[in-house]
Structure formats: structure tokens, C-alpha cells
Amino acid sequence: MPIEILMPALSPTMTEGNLAKWTVKEGDKIKSGQVIAEIETDKATMEVEAVDEGIIGKIIVNGGTEGVKVNQLIALLLEDGEDKKVLDTYKPKAAAAKPAEAAAPAAAPAAAPSAAPTAAPTSAPSLAPTAAPAAAAPMRSAGERVFASPLAKRVAAQEGVDIAGVAGTGPHGRVVKEDVLKAKSSGNLGRSGRVMRNPVEFTKIPNSNMRKVIARRLTESKQQVPHFYLTVDVELNKLLDIRKDINFEAEAIAGKDKKPAYKTSVNDFIIKAVGMALRKVPAANASWYDDAIVQYNNIDISVAVAIEGGLITPIVKNADQKSVVTVSGEMKDLAGRARTGKLAPEEFQGGGFSISNLGMFGVKTFSAIVNPPQGCILAVGAGEDRVVVRHGQMVVRNMVDLTLSVDHRVVDGAIGAEFLAALKHYLESPALLLL
């Protein structure tokens, strides 16, 4: 009997993914542990290994297919010596067939056509306007009011159509989007009878699984999480001096012709300092759940990394217990593998606190969105020289703005302020980070 290969769940929260490609083809003999396909989740592209040995008898879901449900049948494996003819009469198990059946609604009766939408501000404009001929447009007198939906007006502006000359088929002669598109395709486009030659050019980019998940989670966060924000400015001069000395020693040990064993960044010091501050103020290292606030014993910090099509948050685990040099090495490795889609789920799922640093892009200050269920996220801006007052004298110091976004259900204002005070102390006294 053929062995069913099902769409795997690559994380506890995964419900569907994209079958990016098959690395085998029908008729190939495979062994247990051999990579047979690549699956794209909302965060990464991961390799799928065969569990059983045999011959790929039939590929059910082609490579490049999006939205494949977990446990959906994607291929059939023949055991050694099994005749391929058994595939002709084989019926998938009911449990495995359900997702496939749900994904094929073609046999369902067609729904009744709905009324044309009156507004769709977040949807991309259509690239394939209908080619049906439009009714002759009534000539309106100059200054006569045009009754049209907001969407029809926006599409008319984008397509270069004079809406005053478009016949409306909506209620009481209202012009709707379909009327505008029909008018454009038929050439019946306004008083002059021609297109106004100012169409808007654009590129339509399909939303990936990652983009959809980011959009959904951040929308939910801003709608459901009661955010508040705290900002402090931190002097970095001592930290920059220590960083310079550490990196200089690494270069000196390596010599002129060799690559240094490490090169620390300001962000590495910030990760370490956040870990130390969370150890001092553990109430900020917490998440919200409906039945309880979960306060973490381990200090695992999620660090936002920009990748193609979105971002991902690899985790530096036990950040308070590691040296700045160790944190630096781990971050370089995690960020590199994140950009190539090679992180394991446990390396980017979880964490109790997040850091988002846009300082390298010259952003002075910003407020990040809390990543539920975490209670806090720290936004790091660019360090810059500023004139400040020290001991009654104006001096120039390198300063950075740190903004803490907080879920008020988890962390109160006093706790957030206490955490920022501890973080400021560690960053302005960086020798403490080396102990």
C-alpha cells in the first residue's frame, strides 16, 4: 500500500504553508533522512526530510503551490517492489483528504453576485479590467454633480477616465468601479470621447505568507494591546571607548593578514545591557495571557532582523549570562542564517523581550509595536553628537534615544521606568557589562 506524504507542521502555530519546490521527482528512489522538498512558512524556508524509504510514485501538490494546509496529502511513496498500478485505485485516507477537499471548492454552487463595493482603500488596484462594452455615457452639463462611489472616483483617477462622462449602473444611476473599467475598455471616456492620458503606473506585489502574518499580528497588537511609551536618552561615550579597545585588541591578536576573531557592535552591548537590566527588573521580562501574567526565569531576547519581504526575530538565549563577545558571535550567526531562511523554529519562536534597532539607518527615534504575547519592545535610534550640560558646562556627548513600548496589561509605568533606569545605568557604566 502506498505511503502518504503529508504537509508537515514545522511549528506549533503553523496551519498552512507554501510548498516552495520538490527536490525529487516521480520515479526517484529516496532514503530516510533525504531532503525531498522545501516548505516556506511565514518566517523561513525549511527543508523537509523523508521519513520512509521508497520510490516517489505520485506528486499530488506541485512545487510553487501556496496555502497548502497542514496534514494535506502532497505525495505518495511506493515501497520497494510495489507496482505503480496500485496508484490508479488508491484512495487517500479520510483524515488526510479533508484539507484537499476543503481546498477545492470548484464543485460548490456559485454564490449570488454581491453589490459593487463602495470603498476599498487597502486593496491594490486591479491589473485586469473587464473588456465588456460599456453603455453610452449621458452627457452631463458643466458643473453638474456626478454621483459615484469613492472607489469609482479613485479608480477613475488612476485609469485616466473622466468620470463625468461615465454611465452609472448603480442605485439611482450611481457610478461604480465596474462602470469606470467598462468605460475605459470601450473607449467611452468623458466629454471629449477619449482617455485622459495620465494613467497611474504601479507594480502589483503579491503578499507572501510572511507579509500576511506580519500584517495580521501587528494589526491585532495595535487594536488589542494598550500601548504606552517611555523614552530616555543615553550617553554612549564610555561604551564607544570600551568597544573600540575590545575590537582593537582582537585586530592586534589576529595580525594584519588575518580576520579578527570577533568585532563587537553597539547593538551587541545593548543586547547584553538589556539582559542585565531584565535580571535586575524581572517584572519587565513577562508576557500576557488571559489567565495569568507569565514572568520568565530565563532571559531570552528577540532581536529584529530585516530580511527579504519582512522581518524575523532570532533569539539570543540567556543573554544576561553571556559575554558581549559571545553575544556578538551569536547575533552574526543568527542574522546570517535568518537572511537565508536557515533558522530552526526554536531559534525565532518565543523570547520574552524584543529589541528593534534602526540606528544604522539614521533613524533618530521611533516607537516599535509590541509583539504579543511579549510585554515590551525596545526601539533603538541612531547615536549622534549633541550638546548637553554636564556639571554646569555645555559639552558634546554621543547620545542615543531609547524608547520602550509597553503592554500596560503586563507592565505598569513604574516598572517600565525602573527598567529603563537600570538599562541607562549599564550602558553609561559599560565596565559593569564585562564583569
C-alpha positions as CSV (number, residue, x, y, z in Angstrom):
1,M,0.0,0.0,0.0
2,P,1.4,3.4,-0.9
3,I,2.8,5.6,2.0
4,E,1.2,9.0,2.2
5,I,3.5,12.0,2.5
6,L,1.6,14.9,4.2
7,M,2.2,18.6,4.5
8,P,4.3,18.8,7.8
9,A,3.7,21.3,10.6
10,L,7.0,23.0,11.0
11,S,6.0,25.0,14.1
12,P,3.3,24.6,16.8
13,T,1.3,27.6,15.3
14,M,1.6,26.6,11.6
15,T,-1.7,25.9,9.9
16,E,-0.6,26.2,6.2
17,G,2.5,27.0,4.2
18,N,3.8,27.2,0.6
19,L,5.3,24.1,-1.0
20,A,8.2,26.1,-2.5
21,K,9.7,23.2,-4.5
22,W,10.3,19.5,-4.7
23,T,14.0,18.4,-4.8
24,V,12.9,15.0,-6.1
25,K,10.7,13.9,-9.0
26,E,8.3,11.0,-9.7
27,G,10.2,7.7,-10.1
28,D,13.1,8.8,-7.8
29,K,14.2,6.3,-5.2
30,I,14.7,8.0,-1.8
31,K,16.1,7.1,1.6
32,S,15.0,8.0,5.1
33,G,16.5,11.4,6.0
34,Q,16.9,12.6,2.4
35,V,15.7,16.1,1.7
36,I,12.7,15.9,-0.6
37,A,11.1,19.3,-0.6
38,E,11.4,22.9,0.7
39,I,8.5,24.4,2.6
40,E,8.0,28.2,3.0
41,T,6.4,29.2,6.3
42,D,5.6,32.7,7.4
43,K,9.1,33.1,8.8
44,A,11.5,31.0,6.8
45,T,12.1,28.4,4.0
46,M,12.9,25.0,5.6
47,E,13.9,21.6,4.2
48,V,11.7,18.6,4.6
49,E,13.3,15.2,5.1
50,A,11.8,11.8,4.1
51,V,10.7,9.6,7.0
52,D,10.4,6.4,5.0
53,E,12.3,4.8,2.1
54,G,10.8,4.0,-1.3
55,I,10.0,5.4,-4.7
56,I,8.2,8.7,-5.4
57,G,5.1,7.3,-7.0
58,K,3.0,10.4,-7.5
59,I,3.4,14.1,-6.6
60,I,-0.1,15.4,-5.6
61,V,0.8,19.0,-4.9
62,N,3.1,20.7,-7.3
63,G,6.1,22.9,-6.3
64,G,5.2,26.5,-6.1
65,T,1.7,25.9,-4.6
66,E,0.7,28.4,-1.9
67,G,-1.6,27.9,1.1
68,V,-1.2,24.2,1.5
69,K,-2.9,23.1,4.7
70,V,-1.0,21.1,7.4
71,N,-1.6,17.3,7.0
72,Q,-2.8,17.7,3.4
73,L,-1.7,14.9,1.1
74,I,1.1,16.1,-1.1
75,A,2.7,12.9,-2.5
76,L,2.5,9.1,-2.5
77,L,5.5,6.9,-1.8
78,L,5.7,3.4,-3.2
79,E,7.5,0.7,-1.2
80,D,10.3,-1.2,-2.9
81,G,8.8,-3.7,-5.3
82,E,5.3,-2.1,-5.2
83,D,3.7,-1.7,-8.6
84,K,2.8,1.8,-9.7
85,K,-0.6,0.5,-10.9
86,V,-1.8,0.5,-7.3
87,L,-1.9,4.3,-7.5
88,D,-4.8,4.1,-10.0
89,T,-7.1,2.5,-7.4
90,Y,-5.7,4.0,-4.3
91,K,-8.0,6.2,-2.2
92,P,-6.4,8.6,0.3
93,K,-7.3,8.2,4.0
94,A,-10.2,10.4,5.0
95,A,-8.2,12.4,7.6
96,A,-5.6,13.3,5.0
97,A,-8.1,14.0,2.3
98,K,-10.1,16.6,4.2
99,P,-7.7,19.5,3.6
100,A,-7.5,18.8,-0.1
101,E,-11.3,18.6,-0.3
102,A,-11.6,21.9,1.5
103,A,-9.2,23.4,-0.9
104,A,-11.2,22.5,-4.0
105,P,-14.5,24.4,-3.8
106,A,-15.0,24.4,-7.6
107,A,-17.9,22.0,-7.3
108,A,-19.8,24.2,-4.8
109,P,-22.7,26.2,-6.1
110,A,-21.9,29.7,-7.2
111,A,-22.8,32.4,-4.7
112,A,-25.2,35.1,-5.8
113,P,-23.3,38.2,-7.1
114,S,-22.9,40.9,-4.5
115,A,-23.3,44.6,-4.9
116,A,-20.3,46.5,-6.1
117,P,-18.1,47.7,-3.2
118,T,-18.3,51.4,-2.4
119,A,-14.8,51.7,-0.8
120,A,-11.7,49.5,-0.6
121,P,-8.9,51.8,0.5
122,T,-6.5,48.9,1.3
123,S,-6.8,46.8,-1.8
124,A,-4.4,47.0,-4.7
125,P,-6.0,48.3,-8.0
126,S,-6.9,45.6,-10.5
127,L,-4.5,44.9,-13.3
128,A,-7.1,43.2,-15.5
129,P,-10.1,45.4,-16.2
130,T,-13.1,43.8,-17.8
131,A,-13.4,44.1,-21.5
132,A,-17.2,44.1,-21.7
133,P,-18.6,47.1,-23.7
134,A,-20.0,50.0,-21.6
135,A,-23.3,51.7,-22.1
136,A,-23.3,55.0,-23.8
137,A,-22.5,57.7,-21.3
138,P,-25.0,60.5,-20.9
139,M,-23.6,64.0,-21.4
140,R,-23.8,65.9,-18.2
141,S,-23.8,69.7,-18.3
142,A,-20.8,71.5,-17.0
143,G,-20.9,71.8,-13.2
144,E,-23.5,69.0,-12.8
145,R,-22.8,66.8,-9.8
146,V,-21.5,63.3,-10.5
147,F,-22.9,60.6,-8.2
148,A,-20.1,58.0,-7.8
149,S,-18.7,55.7,-5.2
150,P,-15.4,56.7,-3.6
151,L,-13.8,53.6,-5.1
152,A,-15.1,54.5,-8.6
153,K,-13.6,58.0,-8.2
154,R,-10.3,56.7,-7.1
155,V,-10.1,54.1,-10.0
156,A,-11.2,56.8,-12.5
157,A,-8.3,59.0,-11.3
158,Q,-5.8,56.1,-11.6
159,E,-7.0,55.0,-15.0
160,G,-7.3,58.5,-16.5
161,V,-11.0,58.3,-17.0
162,D,-13.2,61.5,-17.0
163,I,-15.9,60.2,-14.6
164,A,-18.4,62.9,-15.7
165,G,-18.9,61.0,-18.9
166,V,-19.4,57.6,-17.4
167,A,-22.8,56.0,-17.3
168,G,-23.7,54.7,-13.9
169,T,-25.4,51.4,-13.3
170,G,-25.5,51.5,-9.5
171,P,-28.5,52.5,-7.4
172,H,-30.2,55.7,-8.8
173,G,-27.6,55.9,-11.6
174,R,-24.6,55.9,-9.2
175,V,-21.2,55.3,-10.9
176,V,-19.5,52.3,-9.5
177,K,-16.0,50.8,-10.1
178,E,-17.2,48.4,-12.8
179,D,-18.7,51.3,-14.8
180,V,-15.3,53.0,-14.9
181,L,-13.5,49.9,-16.0
182,K,-16.0,49.2,-18.7
183,A,-15.8,52.8,-19.9
184,K,-12.1,52.6,-20.2
185,S,-12.2,49.3,-22.1
186,S,-14.8,50.6,-24.6
187,G,-13.2,54.0,-25.2
188,N,-16.3,55.8,-23.9
189,L,-14.3,58.1,-21.6
190,G,-15.7,61.5,-20.9
191,R,-17.0,64.5,-22.7
192,S,-14.1,64.5,-25.2
193,G,-14.7,60.9,-26.0
194,R,-11.1,59.9,-25.3
195,V,-8.9,58.8,-22.5
196,M,-7.2,61.5,-20.4
197,R,-3.6,60.3,-20.8
198,N,-2.4,60.3,-17.2
199,P,-2.7,56.7,-16.0
200,V,-1.0,55.8,-12.7
201,E,1.8,53.2,-13.2
202,F,2.3,50.6,-10.5
203,T,3.7,47.2,-9.7
204,K,1.4,44.7,-8.0
205,I,3.4,42.6,-5.5
206,P,1.6,39.5,-4.1
207,N,1.6,39.3,-0.4
208,S,3.7,36.4,0.9
209,N,2.7,34.3,3.9
210,M,5.2,36.2,6.0
211,R,3.8,39.6,4.9
212,K,0.2,38.4,5.8
213,V,1.3,37.1,9.2
214,I,3.1,40.3,10.0
215,A,0.1,42.4,8.9
216,R,-2.3,40.3,11.0
217,R,-0.2,40.2,14.1
218,L,0.7,43.9,14.2
219,T,-2.9,44.9,13.4
220,E,-4.1,42.8,16.3
221,S,-1.4,44.2,18.5
222,K,-2.3,47.9,17.8
223,Q,-6.0,47.2,18.2
224,Q,-6.0,44.9,21.2
225,V,-2.8,45.8,23.2
226,P,-2.9,49.0,25.3
227,H,0.4,50.5,24.4
228,F,2.3,53.2,26.3
229,Y,5.7,54.6,25.6
230,L,8.7,55.7,27.7
231,T,11.9,57.4,26.3
232,V,15.3,58.0,27.8
233,D,18.4,59.5,26.3
234,V,21.7,57.6,27.0
235,E,25.3,58.8,26.8
236,L,27.4,56.3,24.8
237,N,30.9,57.8,25.0
238,K,32.3,55.3,27.6
239,L,30.7,52.4,25.8
240,L,32.2,53.5,22.4
241,D,35.6,53.8,24.1
242,I,35.4,50.2,25.5
243,R,34.1,48.8,22.2
244,K,37.0,50.5,20.4
245,D,39.5,48.9,22.8
246,I,37.9,45.4,22.6
247,N,37.9,45.5,18.8
248,F,41.5,46.9,18.6
249,E,42.8,44.0,20.8
250,A,41.0,41.5,18.5
251,E,42.7,43.0,15.5
252,A,46.1,43.1,17.2
253,I,45.9,39.5,18.2
254,A,44.9,38.4,14.6
255,G,47.6,40.4,12.9
256,K,47.5,42.3,9.7
257,D,46.7,39.4,7.3
258,K,44.1,37.6,9.3
259,K,40.5,38.3,10.1
260,P,39.8,39.2,13.8
261,A,38.1,36.5,15.8
262,Y,35.3,39.0,16.7
263,K,34.1,42.5,16.1
264,T,31.6,43.9,18.5
265,S,28.8,46.4,17.6
266,V,26.9,48.9,19.8
267,N,23.9,46.6,19.3
268,D,25.8,43.7,21.0
269,F,26.4,45.9,24.1
270,I,22.7,46.9,24.1
271,I,21.6,43.3,24.0
272,K,23.9,42.4,26.9
273,A,22.7,45.5,28.8
274,V,19.0,44.7,28.3
275,G,19.7,41.2,29.6
276,M,21.4,42.7,32.8
277,A,18.5,45.2,33.2
278,L,15.9,42.4,32.9
279,R,17.8,40.4,35.6
280,K,17.6,43.5,37.9
281,V,13.9,44.2,37.0
282,P,12.4,40.8,36.2
283,A,8.8,42.1,36.1
284,A,9.6,43.6,32.7
285,N,10.5,40.1,31.4
286,A,6.9,38.9,31.1
287,S,4.1,38.1,28.7
288,W,0.3,38.5,28.9
289,Y,-2.1,35.5,28.7
290,D,-5.8,35.7,29.6
291,D,-5.5,33.5,32.7
292,A,-2.1,34.8,34.0
293,I,0.9,37.0,33.5
294,V,3.9,34.7,32.8
295,Q,7.2,36.0,34.2
296,Y,10.1,34.3,32.6
297,N,13.0,32.8,34.6
298,N,15.3,32.8,31.6
299,I,16.3,36.0,29.8
300,D,15.8,35.2,26.1
301,I,15.9,38.4,23.9
302,S,14.3,38.5,20.4
303,V,16.2,40.8,18.1
304,A,14.5,42.1,14.9
305,V,16.4,41.4,11.7
306,A,15.3,42.7,8.3
307,I,15.0,40.0,5.6
308,E,13.6,40.0,2.1
309,G,9.9,40.5,2.3
310,G,9.7,41.3,6.0
311,L,11.5,40.7,9.3
312,I,12.3,37.9,11.7
313,T,13.3,37.9,15.4
314,P,16.0,35.4,16.1
315,I,16.6,34.9,19.8
316,V,19.7,35.3,21.9
317,K,19.1,32.9,24.8
318,N,20.3,33.6,28.4
319,A,21.7,37.0,27.2
320,D,22.4,38.1,30.7
321,Q,24.8,35.2,31.2
322,K,26.9,35.7,28.1
323,S,29.8,37.9,27.4
324,V,29.5,40.8,24.9
325,V,31.8,38.9,22.5
326,T,29.7,35.7,22.7
327,V,26.5,37.8,22.1
328,S,28.2,39.4,19.1
329,G,29.2,36.0,17.6
330,E,25.7,34.5,18.1
331,M,24.0,37.5,16.6
332,K,26.1,37.4,13.4
333,D,25.4,33.7,13.0
334,L,21.6,34.1,13.7
335,A,21.3,37.1,11.4
336,G,23.2,35.4,8.6
337,R,21.1,32.3,8.7
338,A,17.9,34.3,9.1
339,R,18.6,36.1,5.8
340,T,19.0,32.7,4.0
341,G,16.0,31.1,5.7
342,K,18.0,28.6,7.6
343,L,16.8,29.2,11.2
344,A,15.2,26.4,13.1
345,P,11.7,27.3,14.6
346,E,13.1,27.3,18.1
347,E,15.6,29.9,17.1
348,F,13.0,32.6,16.3
349,Q,9.8,31.5,18.1
350,G,9.4,32.6,21.8
351,G,11.5,35.0,23.7
352,G,10.4,37.3,26.5
353,F,11.5,40.7,25.3
354,S,12.3,42.3,21.9
355,I,14.8,44.8,20.5
356,S,14.4,46.7,17.3
357,N,17.4,48.8,16.2
358,L,17.0,51.3,13.3
359,G,20.0,53.4,14.3
360,M,22.1,52.1,11.4
361,F,19.6,53.7,9.0
362,G,20.0,57.1,10.7
363,V,16.6,57.0,12.4
364,K,16.8,59.2,15.5
365,T,13.8,57.9,17.4
366,F,10.8,55.8,16.9
367,S,8.2,53.7,18.7
368,A,8.0,50.0,17.9
369,I,4.9,47.8,18.1
370,V,4.7,45.3,20.9
371,N,5.0,41.7,19.7
372,P,2.3,39.7,21.7
373,P,2.4,37.9,24.0
374,Q,5.6,39.7,25.0
375,G,5.1,42.7,27.3
376,C,7.8,45.0,26.0
377,I,9.9,46.0,22.9
378,L,12.8,48.4,22.9
379,A,13.3,50.8,20.0
380,V,16.9,51.9,19.5
381,G,17.7,55.1,17.5
382,A,20.9,56.4,16.0
383,G,23.7,57.7,18.2
384,E,24.7,61.3,17.4
385,D,26.8,64.1,18.9
386,R,24.7,66.5,20.9
387,V,25.4,69.5,23.1
388,V,24.4,68.6,26.7
389,V,25.1,70.1,30.1
390,R,27.4,68.4,32.5
391,H,28.3,69.9,35.8
392,G,27.0,73.3,34.7
393,Q,29.1,73.3,31.5
394,M,28.0,72.7,27.9
395,V,29.8,69.7,26.4
396,V,29.4,67.5,23.3
397,R,28.4,63.9,24.0
398,N,27.4,61.0,21.8
399,M,23.7,60.4,22.7
400,V,21.1,57.8,21.7
401,D,17.3,57.8,22.3
402,L,15.8,54.5,23.6
403,T,12.0,54.2,23.5
404,L,10.3,51.3,25.4
405,S,6.9,50.3,24.1
406,V,4.9,48.6,26.8
407,D,1.8,46.4,27.1
408,H,0.1,48.1,30.1
409,R,-1.7,44.8,30.9
410,V,1.7,43.3,31.7
411,V,4.0,46.1,32.8
412,D,3.0,49.3,34.6
413,G,4.6,52.6,34.1
414,A,6.7,52.5,37.3
415,I,8.1,49.1,36.3
416,G,8.9,50.3,32.7
417,A,10.7,53.4,34.2
418,E,12.6,51.3,36.6
419,F,13.8,49.0,33.7
420,L,14.9,52.0,31.6
421,A,16.8,53.5,34.6
422,A,18.7,50.2,35.0
423,L,19.4,49.9,31.3
424,K,20.7,53.5,31.2
425,H,23.0,52.8,34.1
426,Y,24.5,49.7,32.5
427,L,25.0,51.5,29.1
428,E,26.6,54.6,30.7
429,S,28.8,52.4,33.0
430,P,29.7,49.7,30.4
431,A,32.5,48.2,32.6
432,L,29.7,46.5,34.5
433,L,28.8,44.6,31.4
434,L,32.3,43.0,31.4
435,L,32.1,41.6,34.9
